[in-house]
Amino acid sequence: MGKRTVIPFGPQHPVLPEPIHLDLVLVDETVESAIPRIGYIHRGLEKLVEKKDFQQYTYVAERICGICSFMHGMGYCMAVESIFEADIPERAKFLRTIWAELSRLHSHLLWLGLMADAFGFESLFMQSWKLRELILDIFEETTGGRVIFSVCDIGGVRRDIDGATLNKIVNILTDMEKELREISHVFFNDHSVKLRTQGVGVLSKQAAFDLGAVGPMARASGIKLDMRCRGYAAYDRIKFKPIVETEGDSFARISVRIKELFQAISIIKQCVALIPEGDIKMKITGNPSGEHFTRLEQPRGEVVYYAKANGTKYLDRLRVRTPTFANVPALLETLKGCALADVPILILTIDPCISCTER
């Protein structure tokens, strides 16, 4: 039997964009097991519901994560709206869906660039982030922000998007598709990518189910799990199917996310074609009383919001279960038996967001 050693991996590491920490138990250069340490960056955002009233907390919720910021604000607003039993205007639902899918594009393009960089494809990294800049430009034009948008509000949205701008967005995304196909061709057909990802870090369908994997991590293992199918916002008016692969390896996880880029563009185009005229916000009066669970599909997977209100302007409790936190057990499973050199790639295939995890 080879020599057993324990190597600390992260939170600072030259190939890791996120401050995740793992203790890797190695036999020679093969990972026998991995022990995570969560809590490196603790911000106490859930505790702030005691100091910020339920309206003010909308801004705090967005700051859970800079990449998923809109969807965090949207999830929080949906939870509070459900306590109020408020049905927001139809146009607001479509606008939320458009911004949510733009967030998915933003997140997946950022991840794609980081994955390209991990493989040593510097020009592909630059090309992916160049496309991401186009999405950020759309956000800036429609919300006024590039990271924190503050456009989602309890009862609807704070800003509208006029018809000319919606058509402009469609034209930008149509042109973007052409470049995306070039990038995806490299990931799907390059020999070195296949060599380092196919059959590496396999997560079986049963293991994904037992360990509670969510998002692309679960769908790459054959689990048809996508919260958008529940029909929240305007998704019940949109034609789409969850993108599922069955191999469960690193290549399958890459494939799911790349295909979701094209799916997000399709959803946005459908929203632009179907969006009705009307109000973008309804008036909410009084204070919430009750509790509610809300589930929605962030770029990395299912996020759960639990809000408990007591009839005052301050919530009793807010709990957030983020997708990276849910995917950590599945990540540990994929690391077992892999080579030490494959660890950075395997971590990137779950698209970790420690900002979300360390709330």
N, C-alpha and C positions, 0 to 999 in steps of 0.2 A: 504493500500500500504506500502511496506517495505521501509526501510531507503535507501536513495540515497547517494552514496559516489563516489568520483573520486580518483582512485588509479593510481599513475604513475608506469608503467611497463617497466623496462629497462631504459637506455641502458645497465647498468650492472645488471645482474640477474643470480643467481646460475645455472639455467637450460637453459639459452640462450647462444648459441655459437656466436651469432651475436649481435652487439650493436644497436638493433632496439628499438625505444621508442614509447610507446603507452600510452595515457591517457584513462584508462578504466572507463567508467561510470557504476557503479554497483547499482542494487537494491537488497539489502541483498548480496547474493553471486552469483547473475546472472548478466551477462554482458548485459547491455541495449544498449550500443554503444561504439565504440572505436575511438579515435582521434589520428592519427599518427603525429609524428613530424620528418620530414625528413631534413637532413642537419647537423646531429651531427658530421660527419666526411666529410668535404669538401676539396677535393684535387686539384681541378682546372685542371684536366688532359686534358679536351677539349681545354682549353685556351693555352696549350703548343704548339698547332699547329702553333702559331705565332712565336715560338722560336726554334722549332725543324723542320728541313726540312722533306719533305714527306717520305724520306728513313729512316731517324733517328726515325721518329715517330712510326715505326713498333715496336720498343722496348718499347716505352711508352705505346702503346695500350695494350700490353700484361700485363702491370702492373695495368690495371684497376681492375683485380681480379686474385688472385693466384690460384684459383681452375679452373676458365674458361680461364686461360691465353692463351692457344694455340688457342682457338676459337676466342678470342678477336683479337689476331694477325691475324688470318685467315680472320676474317670479315673485318678488316681494309684493308688488302692486296687485298681482293676481290673487295672492293669499289674502290680503286685506280686503280687496273687492269681494271676495267670496264670503267673508265674514259679514260684510254689508249687504250681501245678496244683490250686488249691483251688476247689471248687464251693460257693459260699456258700448258706445256707438260702433256701428259696423265699420265705418271708415277707420276708426282708431284700431280695430282689430287687424285690418289689412296693413295699416302702417306699422304696427308692432311686428307683424309677420315679415314685412320687407326688411325692417331693421334687424330682426333676429337672423334672417338668412344672410344679410350683409355681414353680421357678426360671425357667422359660420365661415363665410368666405375669408374674412379677415384672419380668423384663428387658424384655419386649415392652411392658408398660404404662408402664415408665419411658421407653422410647424413644418411645412414642406421645405421652406428655405433652410431651417435648422437641420432637417434630415439630410438635405443635399450637402450642407456644410460638413456633417458628420461623415459622409462618404468621401469628402474631399472635392466635391463639385462646386468650386467657388463661383463660377459663372452662373450655374444653375441656382445657387443661393441668391445671387444678385437679381436674377430674372424673376424669381418667386417673390422677392420682397419689392421689386419694382411694381409687380401686379398688385401686391398688397397696398402699396401707396395709392393706387387708383381707388381702392375701396375706402381708404382713410380720407381721401379727397371728397368722396361722396358723402361720408359721414360729416365732414366739416361743413359741406355746403348745406346739408339738410338738417343738421342738429346744432352746428356751431362748435362742436368738439371733435377731437381726434382720438381720445382715449376715454374720457369721462363725458357722457353726452347729456345727462340730466334732462332727457326729453320724455321719459316715461313718467307718468303721474297716476296717482290713485284716481280712477274714473276715466282714464284715457291717455292721451298724449298731449304735450304742450305745444308741439309744432305740427303744421301740415306740410305736405309736399305737393306743389302744383303740378298740373298735367305736363307742362313742358319739361320740368325737371325729371319727372317719372320717365318720360320718353328718352331723355338724355341718359338716364341710368341704364335703361334697356340697351341703348346703342353702345355704351361703354362696355357693358357685360358681354354683348355679342362679339365685339372686337377682342375682348379678353379671352373668350373661348378658344380662339385660334392659337394664341400663345400657350394657353393651358394644355392644348393637345400636344404641342411640341414638348413641353416639360414632362407631361405624363408618359409620352413615348419613351423617354429616357428611363424613367423609373420602371416601366413595365417590361422593357426589352434589354436594358443594359446587363451585360454578363456579370459584372462585379456586384451590382445590386442584388441580382438573383442569387449569386454565390453566398452573400452574407445574410440573406433574409429567408430564402426558401428552405423550409424544414428547420428553421432556427427559432427557438422560443415558442414552441407549439403549446397552445392552450386548447385542450379538448372541449367539446361542447358541454359535456357533463361537468368538467372542472370549472368552466366559465359560469355555469348555472349555480354550482355548489358554492363558489367563492363570491357570488354576487357581482360579477363583472357587468359593466354598463357601457352604452355608447358603441363606438367603433370596435372597442375591445371585445364586447360580447357579440356584435354582428359579424366580426371576422371569424368567430368560432361557430357560426351557424345559428345563433339565437336571434330570432326576429323580434327585437326589442327596440322600439322607437316611440318615445312619448308623444311625438307629433301626431301619431296615429290616433291619439285620444281626441283630437279635434279641437284643442284649445286655440285661442286667437282666431285666425282665418283658415287654419289647416283643414277644417272639415269641408272647405270649398275648393281645395286644391287637389289635383291628381298627382300622386306620388306613391312610391312603394319603398320601404326600408331597403337599403343596399346591404346584402348579406353575402358573405363568403363562407366557405366550409372548412378550409384548410387549417385555420387557427394559428398560422405561423406569422412571423413578422411581415412577410410579403403580403399576406391577406389583410393585415391591419393597414398597411400602406395603401393597398388597393381600395379598401373601403373609403378611406379619407379622400383619395384623389377623385373617386367617382362621386362622392358627396359634393365636391366643388361644382361639378356640372349639374348635379341635382339642385343645388342651392340657386344657381342661375335660372334654371327652369322654373322653380317655385316663385322667384321674384318676378319673372316675366308673366306668369299666370296671375299674380297679385295685381300687377299693373293693368292687365287686361280686364280684371274683374272688380277693381276697387270702386265702391259706390261714392256718390257725393254725400255730403251731410256733415254733422258735427264731429268733432274729434275728441270731445271730452264732455262728460256729464258731471253735474254738481253733486258732490258728496257732503252731506251735513251730519253733524253729530259725531259721536265717538264709537268705535267698534266694540262689540261685545260678543264673545264666542271664540271659537278656535277653528283652524282649518289647515289641512295638508294640501299643498300644491306641488304638482310634478310637471316638469317640462324638460325638453331636450336641448341641452347646451351642446356646443361643438364637441366636447369630450364625453358627453353622455348625460344620463338622467341626473337632474338636480332636484332635491326635495326641500321645500320650504314649509316649516311649521310655525304658524303664528297663533298666539293665544292672547286675547284681549279681555279687559275687565270692565269696559264701559268708560274708562278714563282716556285721556289723550296719550297715555303711555302704555305700551304693550307689557303684559306680564312676562312673556317669553317669546324668543325667536330662535329657532334652530334651523341650521342649513346643513344638508348632507350633500357635499359636492362630489362630482364624478371621479376626480383623481383620488380622493379618500376612499371611494368605493372600489377603485381599480388596483389599489396597492396590494391586496392579497393575491389577485390574479397575476400582477407583475412578479411577485415573489415566486409564484409557481413556474412562470416562464424562465426565470433565471436558473432554476435547478438544472444542473447538468450542462450549462452553456460554458463556453470559453470566456475567460476574463476579458478578452478583447471585444467580445460581443455585448458586454454589459451596457456600454453607452448607447448602442443602437437599440437594444431591447427596452431601455428606459424611455427612449424617445418614441418608441412605437405606441406607448400608452398616452403620449402627448401630455406629460405631467404639468400640472399647474399648482405649484406649492403655495402661491398667493391665495388661491381658493381654499386649499387644504388647511393652511395655517390661519384660521379666521380669528 
